[in-house]
C-alpha cells in the first residue's frame, strides 16, 4: 500500500480508562484487568514496523523516527491513567497541535516541490 501511518497504542494492560472513570465516581471496578499482546510484535506479524517504548525519552526518539521513516508504524506506549490525567488532557492535545502544524508544513513543502517540478516539466515542453 505504500502508506505512511503512525499508530500509538496507549497500553495500560487493562480497561484502565473505564477503571479510572469508575474510581473517580467512587465505584469499584470488576473484570477490567487483562493481559495484552505485545502490540509491536503483533504489528510486525502483519508487516508493520513495531516499536516498544520503555521511557518517556525513548518515546520522543521513536516517534520522531516514525515520522521521518515511511511505513506503517505501531508504537506500544505503556501508560497509567491515574498518573496520566495531565498528560492526556493537557499535554497530549498540545503536542498533537504541534504535530499537526509540522505535518501541515511538510505537506505544503511537498506540494510546492511538486508544483515546481510541474512548472519545470511544462517549461521544457
Secondary structure, 3 states (H helix, E strand, C coil): CCCCEEEEEEECCECHHHHHHHHHCCCCCCCCECCCCCHHHHHHCCCCEEEECCCHHHHHHHHHHHHHCCCEEEEEEECCCCCCHHHHHHHHHHHHHHHHHHHHHHHHHHHHHHHHHHHHHHHHC
